[in-house]
Every structure is written in C-alpha cells, then in structure tokens.
Amino acid sequence: MAATFRRRLQRGAASTAVAALVLAALTASQAPGATEAAAARKQPPPPPADTPIDGGTTYYTDLPPLNSPVPPRGSHGTGHHSGSAAGPTEAGLPATVLAAYKKAESAIDGSDPGCRLPWQLLAGIGKVESGQARGGAVDAEGTTLQPILGPQLDGHGFARIADTDGGRYDGDLTHDRAVGPMQFIPSTWSQGGPDHTGWGADGNGDGKKDPDNVFDAALAAGHYLCAGGRDLSEQNDLDHAILGYNNSEDYLRTVLSWYAFYRHGAHEIPDGRGVLPEHRREPRTADDDRDARTGAREPAGRGPAGAPDHSRAPGGSGTGKPDKPGKGPHHPGKPDGTDPAPGGGTPTHKPTPAPKPPAEPRLTALARVGDKDLTATAGSEFTASPKVRAEDAAGKPVAGAPVRFTLPASAGARFPGNRTAVTVTTDQAGLATAPALRAGDRPGAFTVRATAVGRSAPAVDFGATVKARPAPKADKLARTSDKELTATAGQPFAEDAVEIKATYRGKLAAGVPVTATMVTDDPDHPVENDKGPYFKDPEATGDDQDAPVRTLTGLTTDAHGLLKLPKIYTDTHPGTFLLRLTTADGAVLTVKLKVAPAGS
C-alpha cells in the first residue's frame, strides 16, 4: 500500500445565532391540484428572519391551577378521569403526547447534552400552542386526527406571510398558517433554520418530517429551542428561546407558568382525555396599534378590541418583565375565595398557602478547587476538569447554584457536544465540576473561566495547556521483499521498487518520518553520493526537472507502517550503489541497488 507523504527535496545534501424564525404547524390534507398550482406560480420569498416560530399567531392564555399537580387516586400514572374536570387534572398529559415530549428530550440529550432541554418545557409550549394537540386527539403514530391550523397570516393582527408551501402543509394557497401541535408555519418547517433546510424533523423514525405528527413536531421544537448553543438551565437562554417561538412577554409568562406547573408533577392519561384550554389571545387591530403609537391606554382589564385581556393575565405585573413561573393569577373564582367545584356542586375552598421556606444562602464567591493547571496532549482529554466551590459570605458551601464554564472559541478545545460553554449546578458540598474537556489538534495555551450565573461574584480562571503529540517512533526498518533490485544504466528501476516497513517494539509504526539518501559505500563515513541512482524533484520546472536529487526527506509511513519510495533513476555509471533509510530515532536500513552497464 502506497504511503501518503510530503516531499521536501535537497540538492547536493506539509450560532446565530440562530435567527429567531417562524415555526408553524399542522399538515392539512393537500387539496387536489395544489402542487401543480404552486409549481405554476413564482415561489414567494421566505418571511423575514425575525418572524417568530408560530408567526405571532393566537395562543391559549389559560393558566395552571395554583394547587400542586397530584395524579388522581388509583391512576398509577394513567389518570382515568373526565376530560372536563378542572384543577389538578390539568397535570394529566395524553399518553402519546407525553411520550413524544420525553422522546425528544432523550434525543436532544444525546446530540446536545449541554442544552439541558427538559420535556416539561415542550409540554408548556404544547399546552399554550395547541392544548396538547387538542387534548391528545392523535392516532397511534402521533399524527393529529384533524388539522390544527392557526389563523391566516395575512398581516391583520399577525405577521404577513404569503403562501410558501403551495398548500402542502396548511391547505392554504394564498397565505401561510401555523400548523400542528407545536404550531410551525410552513416556511419555518421547510425553509427555516441556520442552513435553510428547515427545522422539520423526523421524531418517530418513519422517514417523514410531518408537522402534524407530535413526535416530529416536538423534536423540531426541541432543536429550535436549543439552537445557537443555548443552555436552557440558564434563565436568559430560556427566555430568549421561548420569545423566539412567539415574541410576546405575555406568551413568555404563560409558557413559564405551565413549565413550572409540569415540573412540580405530571401524569399520563389516555389520549383524547386531556383538558382543553378555553381562552385565546386576540390579535391586535390597526386601532390598537394607533393607540400604542399615540400613547392612549386601553381600559383596565380589557384587551385589544375591548376583549377580556386574557393575554395579560399571566404574571399580571404589566411591567413587561416575565414574572416567576407559577405566580400568575388563578382562574376566576368567587368573591369569598372559593372556586367552583368540578362539574358544579359545592364550592371548594382554596388550600391555605404553605409558609415560605427560609431564604437560601446567597452565593458571594467562587473558590478554585485544585492548584495545578490543566494539561493535555493534542486531540486527547484533559487529565482533570475545572472545579470550583460556591461559598456564601461566611465561607459556607452553597448548593444548587448554577456555574458556567466558558472556553475561548479559538482554543480548539471543547466540552461534550462540541460546546464552548456549559452550565453546572453545585452539589450539596457546593462543588461544580465541568464535564470532560477534550483538547484540540494544535498545541497552545488558553484560559477556562468559571462564573456564577446571575451573581456578581468574581470569576475564577484556570490555565490550560495543550502539548503537541509526540512524534511517532520506529526502532526498526525492513524491506517488505527480498527481491534483488537491478536496473540498466540510463534506465529507471521498476516503479515503487523499494517498499519498507517501520515497527516500534514489534508493532507497526504509522506516521514515522523517514529520510532516504544515496550514499557512498564507505562503511565508516558514508556521505551523499554524487553519482549513480537518484530521485527527481516533482516540483521542479524547466531545466531543473531532470536534475538529480540524492537526498529525499519528508517521507512518512502510512497507517500500516508502510512506505513506498518514489521512482529511482540511474545515470551512466554502472555498479553497486547504496540507498540509506533513516529515522530520527536511529533506525537504519541500507538497501543495495545494482546498475548494469548500458547494452548489457
């Protein structure tokens, strides 16, 4: 096998950031002739890059109940109950929909572990966008039984997006509509994404990317939320991911409230038994936009066009900043503080709020653990990982504090998932240890920085050094054939006549540099010969093309420890000549080259 080598000849002596894009959903049945009609028209341009995933369409604004999620008695996680019940039954998630969220979380945890995508976030978005696929109205494969379509994106209250899919997904030949359980707009499903191949995904492995399928839609939503190197355990990344779905502070608060609700507990119920939300946010009108420009205020408690302001219910602060999850107002109850019982009957009193837990210790400092700097060989893992201890003002450990470890992009080193930043939560001892760090291919030095997320504590720096890989070694060179090497003066030896094998401690040695020199036969002081066999410089031009070259460097054994020398030429001198092959480690092989007189 011929080696790949570089020759050096000597005469005489080698996230967009992801733009916030539009996600839209649900596949409607394709109208007859839709494809032909679309082909006959000029394809409209995709929407602007800042269009939200769902096109800014309406969404459900119902909030979760204040009482903690508890599975019904005897449910064993299945929750057989009426779909019209309120209260804790909101924690019931249709079985197939829940399976899709968890499958998406598992898939992304394998491909992008640094994102830390929780399935409860997908559940929060799915609740707000489609009421969990209309209460789980899906078939066994996870495809919706009926199309779930958003309003026409004609610019009246929403984004204006002319038809981009020829009605393939939404059945609309004039404008796009958000489609499916996660409400992707067709242009985002098929054209969006950083590489313009679309955010569409195949979550159930059937070879299709269908926005009407909850497995496909959940995986696509997960990829979008994680795009741009986001770490969803960080509030800032989490907020930006949700706002990219629908750029509304009310939407953000609503999704966060459901996210927090499901994190406190959720259980599986049969498909089709999910609780359907009721309230949808109304689109803004031209009058509303004019009021916003002139500074006129809407009546308190009223939304756009005089509708009840369900969109402002989540969080209720009106500050434009997201409130903490779960802090929004409860569904309307009675003045005496009671709520209607499910299905009517005797009102039930709200549970007495639990006392607030004592304040957690506040992180004020990060302390480095370990005095030695980090070292690794190029292309290998560092022998140790950066580690810090979170402390409060009294020097006591702080558990549950997020710590972010960051690498300079130019370092070449990466955390798992090819990430340059990861966030780790401190354990009970206040320790945060970065995951395994792999060095890049080039030697050099850089700094790993640890910072306390959301705190002003001073950062901690770790010096890291990447050492060059040791040069491959060979302690023996040998020919792969014992055939005598002969040629006639003025004629070259056979093509690739000399093949050698390099070994080190009996094992094949790949990548070993070898120098080939035509030498005199002086056993004590062999020097480069000035006559007899020679090489040619393949890079020479003009009169230098045929100039003899009797020392060849830059030759390297291949992956199998083999090296075939380039073509060897002869001059007019007959006789026996010597070719000497050497390595930097002192391995030497001398090969005899016999040249017969011309005409013999």
Buried (B, 14 or more C-beta within 10 A) or exposed (E): EEBEBEBBBBEEEEEEEBBBBBBBBBBBEBBEEBBEBBEEEEEEEBBEEEBBBBBBBBBBBBBBBBBBBBBBEEBEEBBEBEBEBBBBBBBBBBBBBBBBBBBBBEBBBEEBBBBBBBBBBBBBBBBBBBBBBBBBBBEEEBBBBEBBBBBBBBEEBBBBBBBBBBBBBBBBBEBBBBBBBBBBBBBBBBBBBBEEEBBBBBBBEBEEBBBBBBBBBBBBBBBBBBBBBBBBBBBEBBBBBBBBBBBBBBBBBBBBBBBBBBBBEBBBBBBBBBBBBEBBBBBBEEEBEEBEEEEEEBEEEEBBEEBBBBBBBBBEBEEEEBBEBBBBEEBEBEEEEEBBEBEEEEBBEBEEEEEEEEEEBEBBBBBEBEEEEBBBBBEEEBEBBBBBBBBBEEEEBBBEBBBBBBBEEEBBBBBEBEBBBBBBBBBEEBBBBBBEBBBBEEBBEBBBBBBBBEBEBEEBEBEBBBEEEEEBBBBBBEBEEEEEBBBBBBEBBEEEBBBBBBBBEEEBBBBBBBBBBBBBEEEEEBEBBEBBBBBBBEEBEEEEEEBBBBBBBBBBBBEEBBBBBBBBBBEEBBEEBBBBBBBEBEBEBBBEBBBBEEEE
